[in-house]
Amino acid sequence: MSNRILIIGAGYAGMLAATRLERVSEPFTMVNKDPYHYFTTLLHEAAGGRGEPTHYTVQIKDVLRKPTSEVIVDEVTKIDRERRVVVGKSGEYSFDYLIITLGWVPEYFGIEGLKENSLVLRNVDTAAHIRNHIEQQFQAYLSDGDETHLRIVVGGGGLTGIELLGELLDWVPKLCVKYGVNPSLVDLQNVEAMPNILPQVSATLREVAVQTLTERGATLRTNTKIVKAEPGVLHVDGAEPIRAGTIIWTGGVRANPLLAEAGFTVDRRGKAKVNAYLQSVDDERIFIGGDSAWCEDAEGKPVPPTAQAAMQMGKVIGDNVSSHIHGQPMRMLTLKNKGTLASLGPEVGVGDAFGIPVKGVAAGLAKEATKVEYLWELGGLRLVADKTGEVVHI
Ligand SMILES: Cc1cc2nc3c(=O)[nH]c(=O)nc-3n(C[C@H](O)[C@H](O)[C@H](O)COP(=O)(O)OP(=O)(O)OC[C@H]3O[C@@H](n4cnc5c(N)ncnc54)[C@H](O)[C@@H]3O)c2cc1C
């Protein structure tokens, strides 16, 4: 029996699965939308103007360098489990073993008009779009004097929304200098339906985050539910509509819809059910990882949609596919929580690293350290040396 391994999606889970397969010289084909892998966890930096969007990418072929590793740039449009092929816009790719690591898409929770009337932070292109859009709003203000152009609303007070807000708080004053705009006219708001922002961090650190963000000029509107969006307007429950030049939605994620369309057993967020070895419960030769997987940890709690979970899952999948092929025992996912760090701008943050609460500059430095650790994991010293000048500021 042949063992063609196909990986779809070169995110955190896909790249780590691939590097593990390379380690044991297992040939594979990887299909990804772009020729590069991007650092999703740093996209807020790109959107907030800290670095050029291309600084947050690495060419896949610079990481997966073995001649037996084939990389194809194509967008997957269908997973045909019966025919054992993946259909892309430019071709069809057959497999014996399939690794699905297609990540996430925004979840709009059925809120009317939100998809059509908001920007999202999904990849380097959307990060660049947010950045250009905000600059265009400053230019529009200069031409018509309408202060609404200078209001930026970030919907969602989770990690993504708060990290983006922190980054914008740093960038906006620079834009004001560039365009000669009075900084007091700029209004940066975060709108969150729940009573608190950053549910991932402790109450004490959350207070630190609230204080840091509000002192720097942001308005945090918790207990505020978005009910409808129209061009340039967010309607919220129990308050006046918010008119804004920029509306960004970060409030929810769901799995790539291709999984449900392929008939996998999925949860309400479209994630496909896997067992402890990360095999699909519907097919033992299909492994699913990262934000595409519906997976529970040893205590039966759902594995959260985070990069650190995706990376750990990717490694388990790479090892298990190889073990399955060679009739060796597979290993279960035992998730190690390394903590959560939320940056609140280039130099400060809050969170915990391995259970130790950190805030301020220490948290900012700890976040920077995770970037180096990831580059090391992906490509060793060579990649750290290649990218640190561009991405990692230590
Ligand atoms: C701004 C931001 C900050 C974050 N910060 C943190 C953090 O600090 N810590 C943390 O742990 N998590 C963080 N997260 C969450 C984390 O980034 C995700 O959980 C993680 O990216 C999921 O990894 P993945 O491998 O499942 O998918 P992804 O990394 O999303 O990769 C999916 C890949 O599949 C490709 N793809 C998608 N559809 C197709 C298709 N149809 N055809 C071909 N290719 C396709 C994509 O281009 C991409 O390369 C953050 C997320 C955001 C947006």
PDBQT file of the ligand as one rigid body, heavy atoms in Angstrom, charges set to zero:
ROOT
HETATM    1  C1  LIG A 401      -3.907  38.883  16.113  1.00  0.00    +0.000 C 
HETATM    2  C2  LIG A 401      -3.907  37.514  16.734  1.00  0.00    +0.000 A 
HETATM    3  C3  LIG A 401      -3.155  37.302  17.883  1.00  0.00    +0.000 A 
HETATM    4  C4  LIG A 401      -3.095  36.026  18.445  1.00  0.00    +0.000 A 
HETATM    5  N1  LIG A 401      -2.290  35.856  19.538  1.00  0.00    +0.000 NA
HETATM    6  C5  LIG A 401      -2.133  34.612  20.055  1.00  0.00    +0.000 A 
HETATM    7  C6  LIG A 401      -1.206  34.401  21.123  1.00  0.00    +0.000 A 
HETATM    8  O1  LIG A 401      -0.583  35.344  21.621  1.00  0.00    +0.000 OA
HETATM    9  N2  LIG A 401      -1.048  33.136  21.577  1.00  0.00    +0.000 N 
HETATM   10  C7  LIG A 401      -1.722  32.072  21.026  1.00  0.00    +0.000 A 
HETATM   11  O2  LIG A 401      -1.493  30.930  21.467  1.00  0.00    +0.000 OA
HETATM   12  N3  LIG A 401      -2.619  32.235  20.016  1.00  0.00    +0.000 NA
HETATM   13  C8  LIG A 401      -2.847  33.471  19.513  1.00  0.00    +0.000 A 
HETATM   14  N4  LIG A 401      -3.738  33.667  18.469  1.00  0.00    +0.000 N 
HETATM   15  C9  LIG A 401      -4.494  32.503  17.927  1.00  0.00    +0.000 C 
HETATM   16  C10 LIG A 401      -3.618  31.708  16.953  1.00  0.00    +0.000 C 
HETATM   17  O3  LIG A 401      -3.026  32.557  16.009  1.00  0.00    +0.000 OA
HETATM   18  C11 LIG A 401      -4.426  30.601  16.233  1.00  0.00    +0.000 C 
HETATM   19  O4  LIG A 401      -4.995  29.776  17.218  1.00  0.00    +0.000 OA
HETATM   20  C12 LIG A 401      -3.488  29.779  15.331  1.00  0.00    +0.000 C 
HETATM   21  O5  LIG A 401      -3.051  30.578  14.245  1.00  0.00    +0.000 OA
HETATM   22  C13 LIG A 401      -4.162  28.508  14.798  1.00  0.00    +0.000 C 
HETATM   23  O6  LIG A 401      -3.204  27.780  14.070  1.00  0.00    +0.000 OA
HETATM   24  P1  LIG A 401      -3.634  26.795  12.873  1.00  0.00    +0.000 P 
HETATM   25  O7  LIG A 401      -2.393  26.093  12.450  1.00  0.00    +0.000 OA
HETATM   26  O8  LIG A 401      -4.808  26.004  13.259  1.00  0.00    +0.000 OA
HETATM   27  O9  LIG A 401      -4.148  27.760  11.724  1.00  0.00    +0.000 OA
HETATM   28  P2  LIG A 401      -3.485  29.039  10.996  1.00  0.00    +0.000 P 
HETATM   29  O10 LIG A 401      -2.254  29.474  11.711  1.00  0.00    +0.000 OA
HETATM   30  O11 LIG A 401      -4.598  29.992  10.846  1.00  0.00    +0.000 OA
HETATM   31  O12 LIG A 401      -3.064  28.455   9.588  1.00  0.00    +0.000 OA
HETATM   32  C14 LIG A 401      -3.969  28.005   8.622  1.00  0.00    +0.000 C 
HETATM   33  C15 LIG A 401      -3.254  27.978   7.287  1.00  0.00    +0.000 C 
HETATM   34  O13 LIG A 401      -4.118  27.399   6.323  1.00  0.00    +0.000 OA
HETATM   35  C16 LIG A 401      -4.103  28.186   5.148  1.00  0.00    +0.000 C 
HETATM   36  N5  LIG A 401      -5.397  28.022   4.490  1.00  0.00    +0.000 N 
HETATM   37  C17 LIG A 401      -6.613  28.364   4.969  1.00  0.00    +0.000 A 
HETATM   38  N6  LIG A 401      -7.573  28.050   4.081  1.00  0.00    +0.000 NA
HETATM   39  C18 LIG A 401      -6.939  27.486   3.026  1.00  0.00    +0.000 A 
HETATM   40  C19 LIG A 401      -7.388  26.926   1.790  1.00  0.00    +0.000 A 
HETATM   41  N7  LIG A 401      -8.688  26.902   1.475  1.00  0.00    +0.000 N 
HETATM   42  N8  LIG A 401      -6.469  26.433   0.934  1.00  0.00    +0.000 NA
HETATM   43  C20 LIG A 401      -5.143  26.454   1.254  1.00  0.00    +0.000 A 
HETATM   44  N9  LIG A 401      -4.666  26.951   2.393  1.00  0.00    +0.000 NA
HETATM   45  C21 LIG A 401      -5.546  27.463   3.273  1.00  0.00    +0.000 A 
HETATM   46  C22 LIG A 401      -3.868  29.605   5.653  1.00  0.00    +0.000 C 
HETATM   47  O14 LIG A 401      -3.387  30.444   4.616  1.00  0.00    +0.000 OA
HETATM   48  C23 LIG A 401      -2.847  29.343   6.753  1.00  0.00    +0.000 C 
HETATM   49  O15 LIG A 401      -1.554  29.293   6.226  1.00  0.00    +0.000 OA
HETATM   50  C24 LIG A 401      -3.832  34.937  17.890  1.00  0.00    +0.000 A 
HETATM   51  C25 LIG A 401      -4.615  35.159  16.748  1.00  0.00    +0.000 A 
HETATM   52  C26 LIG A 401      -4.663  36.438  16.164  1.00  0.00    +0.000 A 
HETATM   53  C27 LIG A 401      -5.490  36.661  14.931  1.00  0.00    +0.000 C 
ENDROOT
TORSDOF 0
